[in-house]
């Protein structure tokens, strides 16, 4: 079962450069949300790219 990965547009997240969700957003994904990462920590929805 393949589940669609929802992109993330959180530019404040410390792990955004390593996150597959953020890369999807940068690459133009239209379905996205803002997850809870901050400048000090990543969110619980982080996916290594």
Long-range contacts (C-beta under 8 A, 24 or more apart in sequence): 4-31, 5-47, 6-31, 6-32, 6-33, 7-31, 7-32, 7-33, 8-32, 8-33, 8-34, 8-35, 8-37, 8-43, 8-45, 9-33, 9-34, 10-34, 10-35, 10-36, 10-37, 10-43, 12-37, 12-38, 12-39, 13-37, 13-38, 13-39, 13-42, 13-43, 14-38, 14-39, 14-40, 14-41, 14-42, 15-42, 15-43, 15-46, 18-46, 18-48, 18-49, 19-46, 19-47, 19-48, 19-49, 20-47, 20-48, 20-49, 21-45, 21-46, 21-47, 23-49
